[in-house]
Each structure stands twice: as structure tokens, then as C-alpha cells.
Amino acid sequence: MDSMFENRTDLAGLAEAVASIRRTVGEIVIGQSQMVDLMIAGLLSDGHLLIEGVPGVAKTLAAKLLARSMDVPFSRLQFTPDLMPSDVLGTSVFNPREGQFVFQNGPIFSSIVLIDEINRAPAKTQSALFEVMEERQVTVDGMTYQMADPFMVIATQNPVEQEGTYRLPEAQLDRFLFKINVGYPSVTEEVEILNRQQHASSAEMLSKVRPVLSAANLAELRNVVKAMVVEPRLLEFIANIVAGTRNNSFLYLGASPRASLAILKSAKSLAAIRGRDFVVPEDITYVVPHVLRHRIILSPEKEMEGITADDMVRQLLEKVEVPR
């Protein structure tokens, strides 16, 4: 289908950057190509990512590699039940020489922030992320501090272990562009993982990774994606999908307009990754599950039947007419 149309925008630079990031991550992370492409789409869409999977499926490693592939500051936070908001944002410290309080930046002041096990911190600490994730700024003691550009939060969580975890508030989940579910590798991929680990550990391989993208390069690529124009019939398709979550008796909570914008932005990024400067319906249907699965809440009856959010999204897509 793509070959029938000719690009009006030069995507050579973007294609080269995407190939470099894929290569960088692929040297260490085996398989998980969907996760990698969605992470790159999140980067181009200027969105935050929530990655969910059982321990040991390379969630944290992939996030580190994405950060290492860029020449920007990186910080990592391990969320724990005793973590305080000041441990994330920073705090004011009294300077006796100057006779006043001086704000000391916390680890959130970075370009790519990896938050491991985000659901282990209590609501008070989660609330510290609300402002910074949405408005890219932090307010402490009445003073506002702007974040540098780019700014991206990549959070991980374990879906199985419930002891000592807190459910993330809906308003916070809504601030994540994607929720990426990561599964187990195939047997072939696992054999390849074992083969590679015989010769060098992940830490050794990680130390050899060199940046392939600067902050200025990323800003240029984001502008290319932003400039893409989506046809009115596709905008209507996106609106109909999201509207379908709001008048559904099986759903306790539907998706907000922020979800529509997330689908639009990420579909444009995915199209660019796939070498096109225009969006097709397949780009939209590909990103929809990752945009909606954490934004909708099933009715208690459906949850008791064992229906998942992904099942509901699948049913929803079947009902909406695909434009041709």
C-alpha cells in the first residue's frame, strides 16, 4: 500500500536515526521489536511511557538503551514505599553563607527519567509526578522550575506482584502516552539471549553503547512528525474510536480527549518510522490498544468474566468502520 504513494517530506534523516536506535537496542535486547518501535514512537511523539511485564523481560534494560542512544542527561529512580516527594523533585536547603534557602534539584531534573516499579510508591509521591509529566515544570515552595527539553518519563511496573504496591491514579495513568505490555521471548530468542550472555554481560555491553542522537537532532525529527497532516476522514476515525469508549455499558470509565490526541500524535510517529509522511488507518489501529488499555476501566461484571481491557479495545475496533 505504501508504494502507491510518494512522500512529500524528506524522511531520510528520520529513517537513519530510527535504524541507529533499533540497531543500538537490538545489539543487547533480543526480540521485543514491538516494544522498541513503540518506545521510538513515544520519543518522537514527546510522550511518556509505562512499560508493564514480569521481572526479567528487559524492560529496564531497553529503557536504559534508549537513553544511552541519545546524548542527553539520564537519571534512574527506584520507587519504594518510603520514598518522599522531595526525593523525586528536590528540596530547598539553607545556605548559611548567603543566608537563604537554595533549591537543590532532584533526580527528576533530567531529560530521560527511568522510574523502576512506579507502583511501589504511595499516592503522596505519585502526586509529585502530576505537574512535571503534564506541564514539564516543578513547583516547590511557591517557586516554579522548568524542565529541560527533551523531557521523558519511562516507568516500569510488574503486573503480577501486588504486595506492597499501590494502584496508580487514573489521572496519572492518563499522562502516559502508551502502556506497553511486554511478554516472554520465544524459545529461539531465549537461545540467542543465552548465547550472547556467554560472551559478555549486559552491563559490559551497555558500557560500550554510544549516543546516536542529540537533543537538537530529536527536536528536528519531532518537527518533521508534527508537520505531517492527517486527512479529515482519519481524524473522524480516531474520534469515533474514542467516543466508542464513552457510551459503552461494559466500561466504567471511557477515554478522554487526551487519548484522541495521543492516538493522533503516535500514529503520525509510527507512520514516519514506517517510512511515510502520511497516516493510514493501519497506523491508527496499531497504536490504539497501547493508547487505550490504561485509560479505560471495565465494569465490575466484565472484570469478573475475565474480560481484559485489550479484549474490549479489540471489540471496539471491530465496531468502528475503517475509512478506505
N, C-alpha and C positions, 0 to 999 in steps of 0.2 A: 504493500500500500504506500509506504514511504517513498518509493522510487518514482511514483506517478507525479510527485510534486517537486518543485525546485526551491531550495532555500533562498530567501531574500537577504538573510543575515549571515555574515561570515562566522561560522561556529568552529573554525579550525582551532583557535586558541582554547576554547572551552573543551573541545574533544581531547586535545593534548593534555590538559590539566586533569580531566576525568580519568584518562588512561593512566596517567602517572600515579594518581591516588589509588586507583584499582591495583596497579602493579605493586605499589608500596605496601598496601594492606595484604594483598594476595601472597606476598613473599613469606608472610608469617601465619596469617589466618587462612586455613584451608576451607574451601567451600563458602557457605554463608553469603553467596553473591547477592541475594535479595537484601540482606541487612546492609551490605556495603553500598549498594546503589541507593537505598533509602537514606542512608547516612549522608551520602554525597548530595542527594536531592534536598535534604534538610539544610545542609550547609549553603547551597545555592539559594534556598528559599528564605534564609535568615530565620530559621525556626529552631526551637528546642526539641530534643529527642528523649523519649522514655523507652528504654530497652528492657524487655522482660524475658527471662529464661532461667532455667535451673542453673545452679553453680557449675562452672567449668566449660561453658559453651562459647567462650571467648568474647563475652560482652565487653568487659573492661579492657581487654587487650585490643579489640577493634577500635574502641573509643580513643585509647592511647595512640594507636597508629594513625588515626585520622588527625589527631592533634599534632603528632610528630611530622606528618606530611606537610604541615603548614608552619611557616616561620612566624609564629605568634606566641604570646605567653600562654602557659598551660598550668592549671592547678588541679589538685585532686582532693576531694573531701570524702571522708568515710563517715556516713551518718550513723549515730549511735543514740540510744535513748537519753543520755545525759548531755547531749550537745545543746548549747545555748545559741540564741540568735547572734550574739556578739562573736561567737566562734566562727560564724559564717560571714557576717557583714564587716566586722571590725569593731573597734571601741575607741572612745576618747581617753587619752592618757594625759595626766597632768605633767607639764614640763616646768620644773621649778626655776630654770634659768630664765624662761620667758614669762613665767607667772601666769600661764594659761593652759587650757586643755588643748591637746593636739590630737586629731583623728588619725588612728593607725588603721590602714586598710586591712580588711580580712581577705581570706583566700578567694572570695567571690570576685575580687577585682582582678580578673584575668580575661583572656579572650575566649579560651575554651575551658570550661569548668566541668570536670567529671565528678559527679556525685554518686558514690557507690552505696547501694542499698538505701535509697532515698526514703523508703517507707519505714525505716527504723527510728527516725527522729519524731518527737512529739509535735503536736499542732503549733505550738509556740515557735518552734524552729522552722517548721514548714512555712509559716506566715512570713518569715523573713525573706522568702523567695518570691512572694507575690508581686511586689513592686518591681524588683530588679528584673524578673523574667518578662514582664509586660512592658514596662516603661524604660528599661535599661538605665535605671538610676537607683540610688540608695539614699534614704533619708534617715539620718541618725542625729539625735539631739537637736532637731529643728534645722539641720543643715542638709542640703541635697548634693550628692556627688554623682557625676555622670560616669557611665561605664565607657571604656574604650570600644572602638569598632574594629573588628567584629566582636560580638559577644554571643556565646552559645553555651547552653547548659545541656550536657548529656548525662542523663540519670539512668541508673540500673536498678532493677529490683527482682527479687526471687518470688515466683508465683506460688511456690509450694509451702514454704515455711511461714507459718502465721504467728508463732510465738514471738513476742517482743516486737511485733510490727504494728504500724498504725495505718489505717486506710487513708489514702491521700484525698483531700477535699476535692469536690467536683470542680470548683473554681480554679484550683491549681492544675488539675489534670487537663483542663481546657486550654491551659497556656502551653501545653506541649503540642507541637505540630503533628508528630507521629507517635504512636505507641507501636514499637516493633517487637513482634514475638519471635524469639529465636529458638529453634528446635535443635535436636541432636543431629550430629553429622551422619552421613551414610557410612556403611562399612568400608567402602573404598576410600572415602575421605579420612576415616579414622586410621586406616592403614598408612595413609600418606602423612598424617599427623605424627604417628609413631616413628615413621622413617625419618622425618625431619628432626624430631627431638633426640634421635640417636646421635646426631652430629653437633647440634648446638641447642642451648636452652632458649626459651622465648626472650628472656632478659638479655642474652647475648645478641640475639637477632635484632631486638628492639634498639639496642645501643648503636647499631650500625645504620639505622634509618636516618635519612637526610631530608630536609624540607624540600618540597617541590612547588610550593605556592606561597606567595607573600600576601599580606593584608591588602595591599594595593591591587594585586592580581585578582584576589577574591572579589573586591569591590567592583572591578571591571566586569567580571563574569556575572555577578549579580545584576548589574545594569543591563547586560545583554538579555538575561532571562526576563527581567522586569519589562523590557521594551517589547516583548512578544505580545501580540494582540490575539485574543481568543474570540472566536466567532460568537455572535449573539445566541445561536441555537445551542451552543455548548454551555454558555452561561446559564441558559434556561434549564439545561440538563442537570447542571450542578445544583441549581436552586430547587428543582423538583426532587432530587435525591435527598437533600437535607430536609425539605418540607415533609417528606415521607416519614421522617423520624418523629415529627411533632404531632401528627394526628394518627398515631399508631396505638391501638389499645393494648398491644403487647409490651409497650415501652412506658416506663415510669417517668423517664426524662429523655427528651429529644435533644438534638444538636442545635447550637446557637449559630448566628451569622458568622462568628469567628471560625466555625467549621467550614462554612462555604468558602471563606477567604483562604483557609488552609488548603482546601481541595484545589482552588484556582492556582495558588502560588506553586504548590507542589507538582501539579500536573504540567505546568509550564517548565519547571525544572527537570522533570522526568523526560519531557519531550526533547529538551536541549541535550540531556545525557544520551538520549537515543538518536541524536544527530539531526533533529528537526527544529525549525524555528516556528512551528505551528503545532497546536494541540489537536489530537484526535480523540474520539470517545474512549479508546482503549487506555490512554494515559489516565483519564479520569477514573475509570473503573478499577484500574490497578492501584491507585493511591487511596481510594475511598475506604477500604477496610482499615488501613493504617491510621487514617484521619478520624474515623468514627468510633472505632472499637472502645476507646477510653472515654468517649463523650456521651455515650448513651447508657441508660440504666434500664435493665429489664424489669418487667413486673414480677412480683414475688412468685406468681403462678408459673410463669415461664422459666424462672430460675429453678423452681422445684422439679420441672420437667427435664432439667438438664440441658436446656437450650442455652447457647452461648451468644455473646454479642456478635461474633463473627457469623454465626448462623442467621441472626436477624439481619445483618447487613447484606448477606447473600440473598435472602428473601426479598429484601427491599430493592436491590438492584434488578432482580427478575421482574419486578412490577413496573419499574420506570422504563418508558420507551426510549431506546437508544437512537439518537439522531443519526441520519445517514446522509 
